[in-house]
Amino acid sequence: MSGGVDSAVSAYLLQQQGYNVVALFMHNWEETDDGCCTAEQDFEDVKRVSDKLGIPYYSVNFAKEYRERVFDYFLDEYRKGRTPNPDVLCNREIKFGPFLQYAKALGADYIATGHYCGIEHTGNAHYLLKARDQSKDQTYFLNQLSQRQLQDVLFPLADVTKAEVRQIAEKLGLVNAKKKDSTGICFIGERNFRKFLQGYLPCQPGDIVDTNGKRVGEHIGLMYYTLGQRRGLGLGGSVDGDGRWFVAEKDLASNRLVVSHGDESVLMSRWLLASGVNFIPSAPSQHFVCTAKFRYRQAEQGVYVTVLEDGRLKVEFHEPQRAVTPGQFVVLYDERRCLGGATIDEVYK
């Protein structure tokens, strides 16, 4: 239980289904003096919700595990000029790792979370399903979970919409019924991202150049920019009425940020290579057609997937895709099922 409304209502729904429910709150980031980490207030909400539901609650500190398994990876990816997704790693390495182990040690038969997704257990196979509320579906963030991690999991919000969750919470009089959804980095929270990152990685300023190599400005460090970005470039408005500047490429070898304006064809790609492949439960075949997302807030796109001999994926797009970004995840789907995913390594135009 995170302190948010989704996990609170999940606990209530499980009670209604006859389960004996215990709330477990994870403290995964040490408080700082910048006032951005809300763990203390979140745990107070967990206490009040648990008291309201009449269930016991515990708090456990996984800050060391989070730092070693998620945050160090997060920083390393930024050092490489990539754009990581720590929420995916947090699920695999913490919520369905130490959390699952701790819950089992407490005597739990299952763990449950407030994720918007479904699960289907068929024999020895465990399938990850999309949520009824497609606008909130979170299978993207669970694409790296193994069969062992999915074996004893319940997702109470599989068939519940966000609006219905709010209604249930208000009817029960839960303190967090109107609490806003959390945003920002998983367990670190909302904060000035550039200022936060500067506390861990030194800035390496360099030239901003256009696609012809002409210098048009200075960047504060390639790690602070992502492909397609328009805001925060410090280059002013449009050029010759041709549209705003956007990031077209990050040239790591020369520490240059390449920008363009107008024609966005420089952002379009045809296929990608990805590593760290995880299938749920296994690859449909060596070659198959399905749909995919290259970022969370995106409609599924038609793709042709090849499992290469070295274990990587080659994913070819039915239609050219904009700003597919190394470090992010390509997540595969077959109608209702999430087939798994992999980390995007290289993108080809």
C-alpha positions in Angstrom: 0.0 0.0 0.0 1.6 3.2 -1.2 -0.7 5.8 0.4 -2.5 6.4 -2.8 -6.1 5.8 -3.7 -5.5 2.8 -6.1 -3.8 0.5 -3.5 -6.3 1.6 -0.8 -9.3 0.5 -2.9 -7.4 -2.6 -4.0 -7.2 -3.6 -0.3 -10.9 -3.0 0.2 -11.8 -5.0 -2.9 -9.7 -7.9 -1.7 -11.5 -7.8 1.7 -14.8 -8.0 -0.1 -13.6 -11.1 -1.9 -12.8 -12.8 1.4 -9.1 -12.4 1.6 -7.3 -11.7 4.8 -5.4 -8.5 3.9 -2.3 -7.0 5.4 -0.9 -3.6 4.2 2.8 -3.3 3.6 4.3 0.2 2.9 7.7 0.4 1.2 10.2 3.2 2.1 12.5 3.2 -0.9 14.2 6.6 -0.8 15.8 8.4 2.1 14.2 11.7 2.9 16.1 14.8 1.9 15.8 18.4 3.0 14.3 19.6 -0.3 10.8 18.7 0.8 10.1 16.6 -2.3 10.0 13.1 -0.9 6.5 12.5 0.5 7.1 9.1 2.2 6.3 10.3 5.7 2.9 11.8 4.6 2.2 8.7 2.5 2.7 6.4 5.4 0.4 8.5 7.5 -2.3 8.0 4.8 -1.5 4.2 4.9 -2.1 4.1 8.6 -5.4 6.0 8.4 -6.7 3.9 5.5 -5.7 0.7 7.2 -7.4 1.8 10.4 -10.5 2.6 8.4 -10.5 -0.9 6.8 -9.5 -2.6 10.0 -6.4 -4.2 8.6 -2.8 -4.4 10.1 -0.1 -2.4 8.5 3.7 -2.6 8.3 6.5 -0.4 7.0 9.7 -1.8 5.5 12.8 0.0 4.2 14.2 -1.0 0.9 16.2 2.2 0.3 19.5 0.3 0.0 18.1 -2.2 -2.5 16.5 0.6 -4.5 19.8 2.5 -4.7 21.7 -0.5 -5.8 19.2 -2.2 -8.1 17.4 0.8 -9.6 19.0 4.2 -9.0 22.6 3.2 -9.9 21.3 1.8 -13.2 19.3 5.0 -13.7 22.4 7.2 -13.3 24.6 4.9 -15.4 22.1 5.1 -18.3 22.2 8.9 -18.2 26.0 8.8 -18.2 25.7 6.9 -21.5 23.4 9.6 -22.9 20.4 7.3 -22.9 16.9 8.0 -21.4 16.1 5.2 -18.9 12.7 4.2 -17.4 13.3 3.6 -13.7 9.6 2.7 -13.1 10.0 -0.6 -15.1 13.1 -1.5 -13.1 11.5 -0.6 -9.8 8.7 -3.1 -10.5 11.1 -5.9 -11.4 13.8 -5.2 -8.8 11.8 -3.9 -5.8 8.0 -4.3 -5.9 8.2 -7.9 -7.2 11.6 -8.6 -5.7 12.4 -7.8 -2.0 8.7 -6.8 -1.5 7.5 -10.2 -2.7 10.1 -12.0 -0.5 9.2 -9.9 2.6 5.5 -10.6 2.1 6.2 -14.3 1.8 8.2 -14.2 5.0 5.2 -12.6 6.7 3.2 -15.7 5.6 1.4 -14.2 2.6 -0.1 -16.5 0.0 -0.3 -13.7 -2.6 0.9 -10.1 -3.1 -1.4 -7.6 -4.6 -0.8 -4.1 -6.0 -2.9 -1.2 -7.2 -1.6 -1.5 -10.8 -4.2 -1.2 -13.6 -3.8 -4.6 -15.3 -4.9 -8.1 -15.1 -3.4 -11.6 -14.6 -4.4 -15.0 -15.8 -3.0 -18.2 -14.3 -3.4 -21.1 -16.7 -1.6 -24.3 -15.5 2.0 -23.3 -15.0 1.8 -20.2 -17.3 1.0 -16.7 -16.0 -0.3 -14.1 -18.5 -0.2 -10.4 -18.1 -3.4 -8.8 -19.4 -4.4 -5.2 -20.2 -6.8 -3.4 -17.8 -10.4 -2.6 -18.7 -9.5 1.1 -18.2 -7.3 1.5 -21.2 -6.4 5.1 -20.3 -4.8 3.8 -17.1 -3.4 0.5 -18.3 0.0 -0.1 -16.7 1.2 -3.3 -18.3 3.9 -1.2 -20.0 5.6 -0.8 -16.6 5.4 -4.6 -15.8 6.8 -5.9 -19.0 10.0 -7.2 -17.3 8.3 -9.4 -14.8 9.2 -13.1 -14.8 6.9 -16.1 -14.5 8.1 -16.6 -10.9 7.3 -13.0 -10.0 3.8 -13.3 -11.5 3.0 -16.7 -10.0 1.4 -15.4 -6.8 0.1 -12.0 -7.8 -3.4 -10.5 -7.6 -4.4 -7.3 -9.5 -7.8 -6.2 -8.0 -8.2 -3.2 -10.4 -8.1 -5.3 -13.6 -11.8 -4.5 -14.3 -12.2 -1.2 -12.4 -11.9 2.2 -13.9 -10.1 5.1 -12.2 -13.5 6.9 -11.9 -14.9 3.9 -10.1 -11.9 3.7 -7.8 -12.5 7.4 -6.8 -16.2 6.7 -6.2 -15.5 3.7 -4.0 -12.9 5.6 -2.0 -15.3 8.5 -1.4 -18.2 6.2 -0.5 -15.9 4.6 2.1 -14.7 8.0 3.4 -11.1 7.2 2.8 -8.7 10.0 3.5 -7.0 9.7 0.2 -10.1 9.6 -2.0 -9.2 12.8 -3.8 -5.4 12.5 -3.5 -3.8 13.2 -6.9 -1.9 10.6 -8.8 1.8 10.4 -8.1 4.1 11.5 -10.9 7.9 12.0 -11.2 10.6 9.3 -10.7 9.4 6.2 -9.0 9.7 6.6 -5.2 11.7 9.8 -5.6 8.8 12.0 -6.4 8.2 15.3 -8.1 11.1 17.7 -8.1 13.2 19.9 -10.4 14.7 17.1 -12.4 17.7 19.0 -13.7 18.7 20.2 -10.2 18.2 16.7 -8.8 20.3 15.1 -11.5 23.1 17.7 -11.1 23.5 16.5 -7.5 24.7 13.1 -8.8 26.2 13.7 -12.3 28.4 16.7 -13.2 27.3 18.9 -16.0 29.3 18.7 -19.3 28.2 21.7 -21.4 28.8 21.7 -25.1 27.7 23.1 -28.4 24.1 23.0 -29.8 24.4 22.7 -33.6 21.9 22.5 -36.4 21.8 19.6 -38.8 24.4 21.4 -41.0 26.8 21.6 -38.1 26.3 25.4 -37.5 26.6 26.4 -33.8 23.3 27.9 -32.6 23.7 27.7 -28.8 25.1 25.8 -25.8 23.7 22.9 -23.9 24.2 22.2 -20.2 24.8 18.4 -20.7 23.4 15.8 -23.1 21.8 13.9 -20.3 19.3 16.6 -19.7 17.7 16.3 -23.2 15.7 13.7 -25.0 14.9 13.1 -28.7 12.0 15.3 -30.0 12.3 17.7 -27.0 11.2 21.3 -27.8 11.1 23.0 -24.4 14.1 24.2 -22.5 16.5 24.5 -25.4 17.1 28.2 -24.8 17.0 28.9 -28.6 14.0 31.2 -28.7 11.0 30.6 -31.0 10.7 29.6 -34.6 13.3 30.0 -37.3 12.2 31.8 -40.5 8.6 30.9 -39.5 9.6 27.3 -39.9 8.6 25.9 -36.5 10.3 25.6 -33.2 13.7 23.9 -32.6 13.6 20.3 -31.4 16.3 17.8 -30.4 17.2 15.7 -33.5 20.2 13.8 -32.2 22.7 13.5 -29.3 26.3 13.3 -30.6 28.1 11.7 -27.6 31.5 11.4 -29.3 31.7 15.2 -29.7 29.3 16.2 -26.9 27.1 18.1 -29.3 23.3 18.4 -29.2 21.9 18.4 -32.8 18.7 20.3 -33.3 16.4 21.0 -36.2 13.2 22.8 -37.0 10.3 22.3 -39.4 10.8 19.0 -41.1 10.6 16.2 -38.5 11.7 13.4 -40.8 15.0 13.4 -39.0 13.2 11.9 -36.0 11.5 9.1 -37.9 12.9 5.6 -37.8 12.0 2.2 -39.4 13.3 -0.4 -37.0 15.2 -1.0 -33.7 17.3 -3.5 -31.9 16.6 -4.3 -28.2 18.3 -6.3 -25.5 17.3 -7.6 -22.1 14.4 -9.4 -23.6 11.7 -10.8 -21.3 8.7 -12.7 -22.7 5.5 -13.4 -20.8 5.5 -16.4 -20.7 7.6 -17.2 -23.8 8.2 -16.0 -27.4 5.2 -16.8 -29.7 7.8 -17.9 -32.3 11.1 -16.7 -33.8 9.2 -14.4 -36.2 5.8 -12.9 -35.4 3.5 -9.9 -36.0 2.1 -8.0 -33.0 1.7 -4.4 -31.8 4.1 -2.4 -29.7 4.6 0.7 -27.6 7.9 2.6 -27.5 6.8 4.8 -24.6 4.0 4.7 -22.1 1.6 7.3 -23.5 1.4 6.0 -27.0 -1.1 4.1 -29.1 0.0 0.6 -30.0 1.8 0.4 -33.3 2.0 -2.6 -35.8 5.4 -4.3 -35.8 7.2 -7.4 -37.1 9.4 -9.0 -34.5 12.4 -11.3 -35.0 14.2 -13.0 -32.1 17.8 -12.9 -33.2 20.3 -15.7 -32.4 22.1 -13.6 -29.8 18.8 -13.2 -27.9 18.1 -9.6 -28.9 15.0 -8.4 -30.7 14.8 -6.8 -34.1 11.5 -4.8 -34.3 10.4 -3.5 -37.6 7.7 -0.9 -37.8 4.7 -1.1 -40.1 4.8 2.7 -40.2 7.8 5.0 -39.5 7.9 6.0 -35.8 8.8 9.4 -34.2 11.5 9.8 -31.6 12.0 6.2 -30.6 14.6 6.6 -27.8 17.5 4.3 -26.6 17.2 3.4 -23.0 13.4 3.2 -23.1 11.4 0.0 -23.4 9.7 -1.5 -26.4 6.7 -3.4 -25.0 4.9 -6.0 -27.1 1.1 -6.8 -27.2 -1.2 -9.4 -28.7 -4.7 -7.9 -28.3 -5.4 -8.2 -24.5 -2.1 -9.8 -23.6 1.2 -8.1 -22.9 3.8 -10.4 -24.4 6.8 -8.8 -22.6 9.4 -6.3 -23.7 13.1 -5.3 -24.0 15.4 -2.2 -23.7 15.8 -0.2 -26.9 19.5 -0.1 -27.8 19.7 1.1 -31.4 17.3 2.9 -33.7 17.6 2.8 -37.5 16.3 5.5 -39.9 
